Each structure stands twice: as structure tokens, then as C-alpha cells.
């Protein structure tokens, strides 16, 4: 691989790691934010919701936008947007402003993730598989060490530091990208002369609006009812409006020429549909633990941010160590054995979660984290392999996009699950209920994993 290709990968890698890094660091910051802005647990959970909803919409949209405006322009613009958000978020005068800057940050970092892989695929012509695997390490590594970094810097400098830490990465990535990412070819910029209506149809602006408003309305209605302790007419109406909008979204997507989420593809390939459902449930499990356990450690066990970050590091390290081993195993045996073992480990981890109490030894928490970390390493490779098995080659690009959508829906549902179970305040009883629910989901995955074809 040439020196120029290596510098290109470093330039892109430093940019794309910002999305998983910022989505994971916040897991340790939730108690601090709750105390700072005097919020209940339901209210502070919007710091998670907002990022994942914005990312789930921005990544496919920016992927399309890169075809119109050029990938280099989108990548560099994403770095600028991320820089602005990282400067302004720490000085937010109110939590609502923090949510706004968090959304802006999600959009900026998603711009880089959406086109980073494509830039490397186009401009690194030798050893492409190796190049893409290196970028995957940037993504998975950032997600793995995010809680550790968050715990350390929050312990010493407070929650604003999780935004300031982005600035060196942004500046370095911008300088390197400006130098190393080749310019966009004129033919890729097809936006010139395009009418607003045609641009809107191509991006499916109506579908994006229906999906966003409908999803936010349902989340707001459900969480408001849980936080207040009773179901009011207003909560019911908001939830019903959200359901109606999502129903309209489905109807619109089935008719759209360039749909935001190509639902007809799901209907045409049921095996691929099941893979996406399974992947969504896997992410519900993983991220329920990912966001729930730091709050348990800090708010129930009164562990400080520094030690919480160290404990959470075992989750990411187990995942990173397992992934390459899983790759070799899956190459020989297919995805089914790995996914079955993963589901069993998540079941055992969820059952063990229920047995935890406010005075459980640290080794008990570490065992839960290890079980989920190993299962995540198996899933990261196994689910991708199962997707390739179930998806025709001619639609693999669309299938990959839907796969990422399923990931984000799973993370959103995990945040919703925690918010509903906990209500206004994170508590130990709610944490045990969460463990029971996760056990039921994990058991369902044990049966679903048997659907996959043998190698």
C-alpha cells in the first residue's frame, strides 16, 4: 500500500471515529448532566435519543448528497460542522440548547461516516479489503474506548470536556484531509442546475420529515406519560399523531421513486428482513447495557466516573479481541454457530444482570461486561456475514444501508426501553426489571439464530 493511501486512510479515519466516540462517551456523562441541568432520567435520555435519531437520518441522506455535491466537499463540511458544535455545546445556557448542538454534532459526524468508506473505496485501489478493515477498527475502536475516555476526562474536567476532546481530532483530520483527499470530479456534482423540487424528490425530503416527526412524537408521548406517572389525554394524542405520521411514512415510502427507507426491499427478500430484525434486537440488548450499566454504577453503586470508565473498558476490549477470532471462525463454519453462541452469552449476561445488587462484587459486573463484550464481537462479524448470505449481490449497497438503519433503530429502542423502565429516576428496582426484559429478548435471539443457513 502506497504512502499516499496510508495518509488518506488516517485522514478519513480521524474524521469517522468522531461519530462512535461521541455516541459512546455520553454514557458516562448522564448522571453529571442530570445533576447539572436538574433533570429526571427521562429528560436527560434525550441526549442519547437526539444523537441517534439525527445520525440515523443524516447518514443515508448525506450518502445521497455526496453524489450531488461531491464526497470531498461533504467530508470537509462535516468536519467544520463538528468543530462548531464541539465549541458551542459546552457553553449551552440550557439543556434544550445542548440538545440542539448535539443534533448538529450528529449531523456533522454523520457526514464523514456516510462518505468516508466511499472515499477510501474509490481512491485506495490496492488491498481495498485491508483498507476498509482499518477504517472499521477506527469505528469500533472509538466506540469501545469511548466510555473509558469519557469517564477519565469527566472525572478530571467535567462533562464539557467530552465535547472539547473532539477539537484536536477535527483540526488534524481537516488539515490532513485537505491535503490528502483528492478533489471531486466535476461530473459527480450533478446538483448544478437542479430545481429544488427535483432535489427534494431525490432526497425524499417528505419521507424524512414524516419519519422524524412521527418517531419523535411517539417517543415524547411515551416518555412523558412514564415521567409524569399517569397517562393524560395530551400524551395519548401526541402518541397517536406519531403513529399516524409513521403510517403515512410507510404509505409514502411504498410510492416514492427514491425512498429514504426502501421498504419494498424488505418485502421482496424476507430472509434479509429477518436478519435486520435480529440485528435490531441485538442492538437493543447491547445498548441497553451500554447506557444502563454506567448509570447503575454511578447512581446505585456510587462509583465515580473514572472507575466507571475503567470498568466499561472491559466491554470494548472483549469485543475488539473477539472480532478477529470470530472472523476466522465464521469463514470456516458460517455465521450460525457464532450467532448462537452470542445469543447464549447475552442470555447468561442478562440473567447475571438480574442477580446484581447494590453491594455485588466488582467481578460480577465484570462478568456481565465480558459476556456482552464477547457477544458483541461475535455479532459485529456474524450479523454482517448473515446479511451477505441473505442479500442478493445486486442490492448489497441498499442492504448495507438498511442494516445501518436497523442498528440505529435498535439503539433508539434501547434508550426508549431504559426511559420507560426507569421513569423519572434511575433506580435499582428498575434496573432489575430491565435485566428481566433483556433476558426475554436474548432468549428470542437464541431461537432466531437457528434460522441462519449453515456454511
VEXMARSE-336445 format. One record per residue (C-alpha): z, x, y; residue number from 1; residue in one letter. Coordinates in Angstrom, 2 decimals, always signed. Layout:
<sites>
<<Z, X, Y>, NUM, "a">
...
</sites>
This chain:
<sites>
<<+0.00, +0.00, +0.00>, 1, "x">
<<-1.00, +1.41, +3.40>, 2, "x">
<<+1.49, +2.32, +6.12>, 3, "x">
<<+0.00, -0.36, +8.38>, 4, "x">
<<+0.55, -3.02, +5.70>, 5, "x">
<<+4.17, -1.97, +5.29>, 6, "x">
<<+4.80, -2.21, +9.03>, 7, "x">
<<+3.11, -5.62, +9.08>, 8, "x">
<<+5.47, -6.85, +6.34>, 9, "x">
<<+8.51, -5.50, +8.20>, 10, "x">
<<+7.33, -7.16, +11.43>, 11, "x">
<<+6.89, -10.53, +9.73>, 12, "x">
<<+9.98, -10.18, +7.54>, 13, "x">
<<+12.30, -9.63, +10.52>, 14, "x">
<<+10.98, -12.87, +12.00>, 15, "x">
<<+11.02, -15.15, +8.96>, 16, "x">
<<+14.57, -14.19, +7.95>, 17, "x">
<<+15.89, -15.93, +11.10>, 18, "x">
<<+15.46, -19.43, +9.64>, 19, "x">
<<+17.53, -18.97, +6.44>, 20, "x">
<<+20.00, -16.71, +8.26>, 21, "x">
<<+20.76, -19.36, +10.89>, 22, "x">
<<+20.86, -22.19, +8.39>, 23, "x">
<<+23.46, -20.34, +6.28>, 24, "x">
<<+25.70, -18.67, +8.89>, 25, "x">
<<+26.74, -22.04, +10.29>, 26, "x">
<<+28.50, -22.96, +7.02>, 27, "x">
<<+31.42, -20.73, +8.04>, 28, "x">
<<+31.37, -21.88, +11.68>, 29, "x">
<<+32.01, -25.59, +11.08>, 30, "x">
<<+35.84, -25.50, +11.43>, 31, "x">
<<+35.58, -23.41, +14.62>, 32, "x">
<<+33.02, -25.78, +16.13>, 33, "x">
<<+35.14, -28.77, +15.14>, 34, "x">
<<+38.16, -27.32, +16.96>, 35, "x">
<<+36.14, -26.15, +19.97>, 36, "x">
<<+34.46, -29.49, +20.67>, 37, "x">
<<+37.27, -31.73, +19.32>, 38, "x">
<<+35.03, -33.49, +16.79>, 39, "x">
<<+35.65, -35.20, +13.48>, 40, "x">
<<+33.93, -33.83, +10.39>, 41, "x">
<<+31.16, -36.43, +10.56>, 42, "x">
<<+30.33, -35.47, +14.13>, 43, "x">
<<+30.24, -31.74, +13.56>, 44, "x">
<<+27.99, -32.20, +10.50>, 45, "x">
<<+25.10, -32.92, +12.88>, 46, "x">
<<+24.93, -29.16, +13.49>, 47, "x">
<<+23.63, -29.00, +9.90>, 48, "x">
<<+21.53, -32.18, +9.94>, 49, "x">
<<+19.71, -31.30, +13.14>, 50, "x">
<<+18.57, -27.89, +11.88>, 51, "x">
<<+17.27, -29.12, +8.53>, 52, "x">
<<+15.56, -32.23, +9.89>, 53, "x">
<<+13.83, -30.15, +12.57>, 54, "x">
<<+12.84, -27.46, +10.02>, 55, "x">
<<+11.51, -29.98, +7.50>, 56, "x">
<<+9.20, -31.40, +10.17>, 57, "x">
<<+8.35, -28.22, +12.09>, 58, "x">
<<+7.24, -26.07, +9.16>, 59, "x">
<<+4.34, -28.23, +7.91>, 60, "x">
<<+3.41, -29.16, +11.48>, 61, "x">
<<+3.31, -25.52, +12.59>, 62, "x">
<<+1.31, -24.65, +9.50>, 63, "x">
<<-1.36, -27.09, +10.68>, 64, "x">
<<-1.01, -25.92, +14.28>, 65, "x">
<<-1.73, -22.34, +13.25>, 66, "x">
<<-5.21, -23.45, +12.12>, 67, "x">
<<-5.79, -24.86, +15.60>, 68, "x">
<<-4.25, -22.19, +17.82>, 69, "x">
<<-4.11, -19.06, +15.64>, 70, "x">
<<-1.37, -17.62, +13.44>, 71, "x">
<<-0.50, -14.63, +15.64>, 72, "x">
<<+0.00, -16.90, +18.66>, 73, "x">
<<+2.24, -19.28, +16.69>, 74, "x">
<<+4.32, -16.41, +15.27>, 75, "x">
<<+4.88, -14.72, +18.64>, 76, "x">
<<+5.59, -18.05, +20.34>, 77, "x">
<<+8.19, -18.79, +17.66>, 78, "x">
<<+9.96, -15.53, +18.48>, 79, "x">
<<+10.05, -16.40, +22.19>, 80, "x">
<<+11.40, -19.90, +21.46>, 81, "x">
<<+14.05, -18.45, +19.14>, 82, "x">
<<+15.07, -15.91, +21.80>, 83, "x">
<<+15.56, -18.62, +24.42>, 84, "x">
<<+17.55, -20.84, +22.03>, 85, "x">
<<+19.77, -17.93, +20.95>, 86, "x">
<<+20.63, -17.16, +24.59>, 87, "x">
<<+21.33, -20.74, +25.64>, 88, "x">
<<+23.16, -22.14, +22.58>, 89, "x">
<<+26.36, -20.09, +23.05>, 90, "x">
<<+26.81, -21.35, +26.62>, 91, "x">
<<+26.32, -25.03, +25.75>, 92, "x">
<<+28.53, -27.15, +28.03>, 93, "x">
<<+28.84, -29.89, +25.40>, 94, "x">
<<+28.18, -30.39, +21.70>, 95, "x">
<<+25.11, -32.52, +22.44>, 96, "x">
<<+23.53, -29.55, +24.23>, 97, "x">
<<+24.40, -27.30, +21.29>, 98, "x">
<<+22.52, -29.73, +19.01>, 99, "x">
<<+19.51, -29.61, +21.36>, 100, "x">
<<+19.42, -25.80, +21.31>, 101, "x">
<<+19.97, -25.83, +17.55>, 102, "x">
<<+16.87, -28.05, +17.17>, 103, "x">
<<+14.90, -25.71, +19.45>, 104, "x">
<<+16.08, -22.79, +17.32>, 105, "x">
<<+14.97, -24.57, +14.13>, 106, "x">
<<+11.52, -25.20, +15.60>, 107, "x">
<<+11.16, -21.59, +16.75>, 108, "x">
<<+12.23, -20.06, +13.44>, 109, "x">
<<+10.09, -22.55, +11.51>, 110, "x">
<<+7.02, -21.43, +13.44>, 111, "x">
<<+7.46, -17.98, +11.92>, 112, "x">
<<+8.19, -19.16, +8.37>, 113, "x">
<<+5.20, -21.51, +8.46>, 114, "x">
<<+2.68, -18.75, +9.21>, 115, "x">
<<+4.42, -15.54, +8.09>, 116, "x">
<<+3.32, -15.80, +4.46>, 117, "x">
<<-0.22, -16.67, +5.53>, 118, "x">
<<-0.40, -13.64, +7.86>, 119, "x">
<<+0.58, -11.30, +5.04>, 120, "x">
<<-1.72, -13.00, +2.53>, 121, "x">
<<-4.69, -12.64, +4.90>, 122, "x">
<<-4.10, -9.13, +6.24>, 123, "x">
<<-2.48, -7.34, +3.29>, 124, "x">
<<-5.35, -7.11, +0.84>, 125, "x">
<<-3.80, -4.72, -1.71>, 126, "x">
<<-0.88, -5.63, -4.01>, 127, "x">
<<-0.51, -9.09, -2.49>, 128, "x">
<<+1.97, -10.31, -5.11>, 129, "x">
<<+4.28, -7.41, -4.29>, 130, "x">
<<+3.91, -8.06, -0.57>, 131, "x">
<<+4.79, -11.75, -0.95>, 132, "x">
<<+7.75, -10.93, -3.19>, 133, "x">
<<+9.07, -8.58, -0.48>, 134, "x">
<<+8.92, -11.43, +2.05>, 135, "x">
<<+10.75, -13.65, -0.44>, 136, "x">
<<+13.52, -11.05, -0.51>, 137, "x">
<<+13.80, -11.30, +3.30>, 138, "x">
<<+14.13, -15.09, +2.96>, 139, "x">
<<+16.52, -15.23, +0.00>, 140, "x">
<<+18.49, -12.19, +1.14>, 141, "x">
<<+19.11, -13.65, +4.60>, 142, "x">
<<+20.30, -16.94, +3.07>, 143, "x">
<<+22.54, -15.05, +0.65>, 144, "x">
<<+24.33, -12.85, +3.19>, 145, "x">
<<+24.37, -15.45, +5.99>, 146, "x">
<<+27.89, -16.78, +5.24>, 147, "x">
<<+29.22, -13.22, +4.97>, 148, "x">
<<+27.68, -12.18, +8.30>, 149, "x">
<<+28.84, -15.45, +9.87>, 150, "x">
<<+32.38, -15.00, +8.58>, 151, "x">
<<+32.68, -11.44, +9.85>, 152, "x">
<<+31.29, -11.99, +13.33>, 153, "x">
<<+33.11, -15.31, +13.88>, 154, "x">
<<+36.38, -13.66, +12.86>, 155, "x">
<<+35.95, -10.91, +15.46>, 156, "x">
<<+33.88, -12.51, +18.24>, 157, "x">
<<+33.96, -16.29, +17.77>, 158, "x">
<<+31.25, -18.84, +16.92>, 159, "x">
<<+28.87, -17.95, +19.84>, 160, "x">
<<+28.20, -14.64, +18.11>, 161, "x">
<<+26.22, -16.36, +15.32>, 162, "x">
<<+23.56, -17.06, +17.96>, 163, "x">
<<+23.73, -13.71, +19.78>, 164, "x">
<<+23.25, -11.86, +16.49>, 165, "x">
<<+19.66, -13.17, +16.41>, 166, "x">
<<+18.62, -11.33, +19.57>, 167, "x">
<<+18.17, -7.81, +18.10>, 168, "x">
<<+16.09, -9.25, +15.22>, 169, "x">
<<+13.95, -11.29, +17.64>, 170, "x">
<<+13.31, -8.41, +20.03>, 171, "x">
<<+12.49, -5.92, +17.27>, 172, "x">
<<+10.24, -8.39, +15.43>, 173, "x">
<<+8.40, -9.25, +18.67>, 174, "x">
<<+7.74, -5.60, +19.55>, 175, "x">
<<+6.58, -4.76, +16.03>, 176, "x">
<<+4.54, -7.97, +15.65>, 177, "x">
<<+2.78, -7.48, +18.98>, 178, "x">
<<+1.70, -4.07, +17.74>, 179, "x">
<<+1.01, -4.76, +14.05>, 180, "x">
<<-0.19, -8.36, +13.60>, 181, "x">
<<-3.98, -8.42, +14.09>, 182, "x">
<<-5.40, -10.73, +16.74>, 183, "x">
<<-6.58, -14.23, +15.79>, 184, "x">
<<-10.27, -14.60, +15.22>, 185, "x">
<<-11.98, -16.87, +17.76>, 186, "x">
<<-13.23, -19.15, +15.01>, 187, "x">
<<-9.66, -20.02, +13.98>, 188, "x">
<<-8.89, -21.54, +17.36>, 189, "x">
<<-10.57, -24.91, +16.85>, 190, "x">
<<-8.30, -26.62, +19.37>, 191, "x">
<<-10.64, -25.80, +22.25>, 192, "x">
<<-12.29, -28.98, +23.46>, 193, "x">
<<-10.36, -31.21, +21.05>, 194, "x">
<<-9.21, -34.52, +22.53>, 195, "x">
<<-5.54, -35.42, +22.48>, 196, "x">
<<-6.21, -38.39, +20.21>, 197, "x">
<<-8.06, -36.24, +17.66>, 198, "x">
<<-5.34, -33.60, +17.80>, 199, "x">
<<-2.67, -36.31, +17.31>, 200, "x">
<<-4.51, -37.75, +14.30>, 201, "x">
<<-4.96, -34.32, +12.75>, 202, "x">
<<-1.25, -33.52, +13.12>, 203, "x">
<<-0.25, -37.09, +12.10>, 204, "x">
<<+1.97, -37.47, +15.16>, 205, "x">
<<+2.64, -41.15, +14.32>, 206, "x">
<<+3.83, -40.27, +10.82>, 207, "x">
<<+6.09, -37.50, +12.12>, 208, "x">
<<+7.64, -39.86, +14.69>, 209, "x">
<<+8.24, -42.64, +12.14>, 210, "x">
<<+9.77, -40.21, +9.63>, 211, "x">
<<+12.04, -38.53, +12.21>, 212, "x">
<<+13.36, -41.65, +13.94>, 213, "x">
<<+13.76, -43.54, +10.65>, 214, "x">
<<+15.69, -40.72, +8.97>, 215, "x">
<<+17.96, -40.09, +11.98>, 216, "x">
<<+18.67, -43.84, +12.33>, 217, "x">
<<+19.76, -44.15, +8.69>, 218, "x">
<<+21.93, -41.03, +8.89>, 219, "x">
<<+23.53, -42.21, +12.15>, 220, "x">
<<+24.23, -45.70, +10.80>, 221, "x">
<<+25.79, -44.46, +7.54>, 222, "x">
<<+27.86, -41.70, +9.10>, 223, "x">
<<+29.07, -43.87, +12.00>, 224, "x">
<<+30.30, -46.50, +9.55>, 225, "x">
<<+32.16, -43.90, +7.48>, 226, "x">
<<+33.71, -42.19, +10.50>, 227, "x">
<<+34.94, -45.45, +12.06>, 228, "x">
<<+36.34, -46.73, +8.76>, 229, "x">
<<+34.58, -50.09, +8.89>, 230, "x">
<<+31.05, -51.46, +8.81>, 231, "x">
<<+30.06, -53.03, +12.12>, 232, "x">
<<+27.02, -55.14, +12.91>, 233, "x">
<<+25.70, -52.28, +15.04>, 234, "x">
<<+25.91, -49.81, +12.12>, 235, "x">
<<+24.11, -52.24, +9.83>, 236, "x">
<<+21.37, -52.91, +12.39>, 237, "x">
<<+20.77, -49.20, +13.01>, 238, "x">
<<+20.53, -48.52, +9.27>, 239, "x">
<<+18.16, -51.46, +8.75>, 240, "x">
<<+15.95, -50.27, +11.60>, 241, "x">
<<+15.88, -46.84, +9.96>, 242, "x">
<<+14.88, -48.34, +6.61>, 243, "x">
<<+12.16, -50.42, +8.28>, 244, "x">
<<+10.78, -47.35, +10.03>, 245, "x">
<<+10.74, -45.35, +6.79>, 246, "x">
<<+8.99, -48.26, +5.07>, 247, "x">
<<+6.42, -48.25, +7.87>, 248, "x">
<<+6.13, -44.49, +7.44>, 249, "x">
<<+5.23, -44.91, +3.75>, 250, "x">
<<+2.60, -47.54, +4.61>, 251, "x">
<<+1.19, -45.30, +7.36>, 252, "x">
<<+1.05, -42.18, +5.15>, 253, "x">
<<-0.87, -44.04, +2.45>, 254, "x">
<<-3.56, -44.88, +5.02>, 255, "x">
<<-3.61, -41.68, +7.10>, 256, "x">
<<-6.56, -39.30, +6.72>, 257, "x">
<<-4.38, -36.26, +7.38>, 258, "x">
<<-0.86, -37.39, +6.34>, 259, "x">
<<+2.28, -35.49, +7.26>, 260, "x">
<<+3.51, -36.00, +3.67>, 261, "x">
<<+0.62, -36.79, +1.27>, 262, "x">
<<+2.36, -39.49, -0.78>, 263, "x">
<<-0.76, -40.31, -2.79>, 264, "x">
<<-0.49, -36.88, -4.37>, 265, "x">
<<+2.88, -37.84, -5.84>, 266, "x">
<<+1.45, -40.99, -7.39>, 267, "x">
<<-1.54, -39.14, -8.83>, 268, "x">
<<+0.49, -36.37, -10.50>, 269, "x">
<<+3.74, -37.82, -11.96>, 270, "x">
<<+4.76, -34.53, -13.63>, 271, "x">
<<+4.71, -32.82, -10.24>, 272, "x">
<<+6.68, -35.74, -8.79>, 273, "x">
<<+9.45, -35.21, -11.33>, 274, "x">
<<+9.60, -31.50, -10.51>, 275, "x">
<<+10.10, -32.34, -6.83>, 276, "x">
<<+12.80, -34.92, -7.62>, 277, "x">
<<+14.60, -32.38, -9.79>, 278, "x">
<<+14.30, -29.71, -7.10>, 279, "x">
<<+15.70, -32.09, -4.50>, 280, "x">
<<+18.74, -32.81, -6.72>, 281, "x">
<<+19.21, -29.07, -7.35>, 282, "x">
<<+19.41, -28.53, -3.60>, 283, "x">
<<+21.83, -31.45, -3.16>, 284, "x">
<<+24.12, -29.70, -5.63>, 285, "x">
<<+23.74, -26.19, -4.27>, 286, "x">
<<+24.08, -27.02, -0.58>, 287, "x">
<<+26.96, -29.45, -1.12>, 288, "x">
<<+28.86, -26.45, -2.48>, 289, "x">
<<+27.35, -24.10, +0.11>, 290, "x">
<<+28.64, -26.20, +3.04>, 291, "x">
<<+31.66, -27.79, +1.37>, 292, "x">
<<+33.43, -24.77, -0.09>, 293, "x">
<<+33.81, -22.80, +3.19>, 294, "x">
<<+35.45, -25.86, +4.76>, 295, "x">
<<+37.75, -26.20, +1.72>, 296, "x">
<<+38.72, -22.54, +2.02>, 297, "x">
<<+39.38, -22.68, +5.77>, 298, "x">
<<+40.78, -26.19, +6.23>, 299, "x">
<<+42.63, -26.72, +2.94>, 300, "x">
<<+43.50, -23.16, +1.88>, 301, "x">
<<+43.72, -21.80, +5.48>, 302, "x">
<<+41.64, -18.75, +4.61>, 303, "x">
<<+40.26, -17.02, +7.71>, 304, "x">
<<+36.54, -16.70, +8.47>, 305, "x">
<<+36.39, -13.05, +7.43>, 306, "x">
<<+37.75, -13.61, +3.92>, 307, "x">
<<+35.74, -16.83, +3.56>, 308, "x">
<<+32.59, -14.85, +4.28>, 309, "x">
<<+33.52, -12.22, +1.69>, 310, "x">
<<+34.14, -14.88, -0.97>, 311, "x">
<<+30.87, -16.66, -0.18>, 312, "x">
<<+29.02, -13.35, -0.53>, 313, "x">
<<+29.52, -13.57, -4.30>, 314, "x">
<<+27.38, -16.72, -4.32>, 315, "x">
<<+24.42, -14.94, -2.76>, 316, "x">
<<+24.82, -11.71, -4.71>, 317, "x">
<<+24.88, -13.55, -8.05>, 318, "x">
<<+21.73, -15.38, -7.01>, 319, "x">
<<+19.92, -12.20, -5.93>, 320, "x">
<<+20.85, -10.29, -9.10>, 321, "x">
<<+19.84, -13.19, -11.35>, 322, "x">
<<+16.41, -13.89, -9.79>, 323, "x">
<<+14.50, -10.82, -11.13>, 324, "x">
<<+16.11, -11.22, -14.57>, 325, "x">
<<+15.12, -14.89, -14.55>, 326, "x">
<<+11.55, -13.92, -13.66>, 327, "x">
<<+11.16, -11.76, -16.76>, 328, "x">
<<+12.79, -14.39, -18.98>, 329, "x">
<<+10.61, -17.20, -17.65>, 330, "x">
<<+7.46, -15.08, -18.10>, 331, "x">
<<+8.27, -14.87, -21.81>, 332, "x">
<<+9.81, -18.29, -22.54>, 333, "x">
<<+8.64, -20.66, -19.79>, 334, "x">
<<+10.89, -22.46, -17.30>, 335, "x">
<<+12.63, -24.93, -19.64>, 336, "x">
<<+15.34, -22.62, -21.15>, 337, "x">
<<+16.22, -21.17, -17.74>, 338, "x">
<<+16.43, -24.58, -16.07>, 339, "x">
<<+18.53, -25.96, -18.93>, 340, "x">
<<+20.98, -23.06, -18.62>, 341, "x">
<<+21.02, -23.53, -14.85>, 342, "x">
<<+21.89, -27.23, -15.21>, 343, "x">
<<+24.67, -26.42, -17.70>, 344, "x">
<<+26.13, -23.80, -15.34>, 345, "x">
<<+26.06, -26.26, -12.42>, 346, "x">
<<+27.80, -28.85, -14.60>, 347, "x">
<<+30.52, -26.38, -15.57>, 348, "x">
<<+30.85, -25.24, -11.96>, 349, "x">
<<+31.15, -28.84, -10.71>, 350, "x">
<<+33.80, -29.67, -13.35>, 351, "x">
<<+35.69, -26.50, -12.39>, 352, "x">
<<+35.44, -27.59, -8.74>, 353, "x">
<<+37.36, -30.78, -9.60>, 354, "x">
<<+40.18, -28.72, -11.15>, 355, "x">
<<+40.76, -26.70, -7.95>, 356, "x">
<<+43.90, -27.47, -5.95>, 357, "x">
<<+45.33, -26.15, -2.66>, 358, "x">
<<+47.05, -23.28, -4.50>, 359, "x">
<<+44.38, -22.35, -7.08>, 360, "x">
<<+43.99, -18.58, -7.57>, 361, "x">
<<+41.07, -16.91, -5.85>, 362, "x">
<<+39.49, -16.11, -9.22>, 363, "x">
<<+38.99, -19.85, -9.78>, 364, "x">
<<+36.98, -20.14, -6.58>, 365, "x">
<<+35.00, -17.04, -7.53>, 366, "x">
<<+34.11, -18.56, -10.93>, 367, "x">
<<+32.68, -21.66, -9.24>, 368, "x">
<<+30.67, -19.50, -6.83>, 369, "x">
<<+29.40, -17.30, -9.68>, 370, "x">
<<+28.29, -20.32, -11.72>, 371, "x">
<<+26.37, -21.79, -8.79>, 372, "x">
<<+25.00, -18.40, -7.73>, 373, "x">
<<+23.58, -17.63, -11.17>, 374, "x">
<<+22.16, -21.15, -11.46>, 375, "x">
<<+20.52, -20.78, -8.04>, 376, "x">
<<+18.88, -17.53, -9.13>, 377, "x">
<<+17.53, -19.27, -12.24>, 378, "x">
<<+16.33, -22.25, -10.20>, 379, "x">
<<+14.62, -20.20, -7.49>, 380, "x">
<<+12.19, -18.85, -10.08>, 381, "x">
<<+12.29, -21.61, -12.69>, 382, "x">
<<+11.52, -24.52, -10.37>, 383, "x">
<<+8.62, -22.63, -8.79>, 384, "x">
<<+7.24, -21.92, -12.28>, 385, "x">
<<+7.66, -25.57, -13.26>, 386, "x">
<<+5.76, -26.56, -10.12>, 387, "x">
<<+2.83, -24.32, -11.07>, 388, "x">
<<+2.84, -25.80, -14.59>, 389, "x">
<<+2.74, -29.37, -13.32>, 390, "x">
<<+0.31, -28.97, -10.39>, 391, "x">
<<-3.49, -28.69, -10.71>, 392, "x">
<<-4.81, -25.44, -9.22>, 393, "x">
<<-6.97, -27.24, -6.67>, 394, "x">
<<-3.94, -28.77, -4.91>, 395, "x">
<<-1.45, -25.92, -5.26>, 396, "x">
<<-1.30, -25.49, -1.47>, 397, "x">
<<-0.37, -29.15, -0.96>, 398, "x">
<<+2.06, -28.95, -3.88>, 399, "x">
<<+3.86, -25.96, -2.32>, 400, "x">
<<+4.22, -27.85, +0.95>, 401, "x">
<<+5.70, -30.87, -0.83>, 402, "x">
<<+8.00, -28.53, -2.74>, 403, "x">
<<+9.48, -27.23, +0.53>, 404, "x">
<<+9.83, -30.80, +1.80>, 405, "x">
<<+11.88, -31.60, -1.31>, 406, "x">
<<+14.09, -28.59, -0.58>, 407, "x">
<<+14.85, -29.80, +2.93>, 408, "x">
<<+15.43, -33.40, +1.81>, 409, "x">
<<+17.95, -32.04, -0.69>, 410, "x">
<<+19.79, -30.09, +2.00>, 411, "x">
<<+19.83, -33.13, +4.31>, 412, "x">
<<+21.17, -35.34, +1.50>, 413, "x">
<<+23.86, -32.76, +0.69>, 414, "x">
<<+25.08, -32.88, +4.30>, 415, "x">
<<+24.98, -36.68, +4.22>, 416, "x">
<<+26.95, -36.72, +0.97>, 417, "x">
<<+29.68, -34.47, +2.38>, 418, "x">
<<+29.83, -36.51, +5.60>, 419, "x">
<<+30.19, -39.81, +3.74>, 420, "x">
<<+32.77, -38.49, +1.26>, 421, "x">
<<+34.89, -36.74, +3.89>, 422, "x">
<<+34.52, -39.18, +6.78>, 423, "x">
<<+36.31, -38.11, +9.94>, 424, "x">
<<+38.28, -35.18, +8.48>, 425, "x">
<<+37.66, -32.70, +5.70>, 426, "x">
<<+40.40, -33.30, +3.12>, 427, "x">
<<+41.30, -32.18, -0.37>, 428, "x">
<<+41.04, -35.66, -1.95>, 429, "x">
<<+37.51, -35.99, -0.62>, 430, "x">
<<+36.71, -32.52, -1.93>, 431, "x">
<<+37.70, -33.61, -5.45>, 432, "x">
<<+35.55, -36.75, -5.16>, 433, "x">
<<+32.68, -34.51, -4.10>, 434, "x">
<<+33.21, -32.43, -7.26>, 435, "x">
<<+33.04, -35.57, -9.45>, 436, "x">
<<+29.79, -36.70, -7.79>, 437, "x">
<<+28.27, -33.23, -8.21>, 438, "x">
<<+29.24, -33.27, -11.89>, 439, "x">
<<+27.33, -36.53, -12.40>, 440, "x">
<<+24.26, -35.10, -10.62>, 441, "x">
<<+24.45, -31.87, -12.65>, 442, "x">
<<+24.63, -33.83, -15.93>, 443, "x">
<<+21.50, -35.74, -14.92>, 444, "x">
<<+19.75, -32.39, -14.39>, 445, "x">
<<+20.68, -31.32, -17.92>, 446, "x">
<<+18.63, -34.24, -19.26>, 447, "x">
<<+15.82, -33.79, -16.71>, 448, "x">
<<+15.39, -30.11, -17.59>, 449, "x">
<<+14.28, -31.15, -21.10>, 450, "x">
<<+11.16, -32.76, -19.61>, 451, "x">
<<+9.53, -29.40, -18.90>, 452, "x">
<<+6.92, -28.06, -21.27>, 453, "x">
<<+7.71, -25.10, -23.49>, 454, "x">
<<+5.93, -21.84, -22.79>, 455, "x">
</sites>
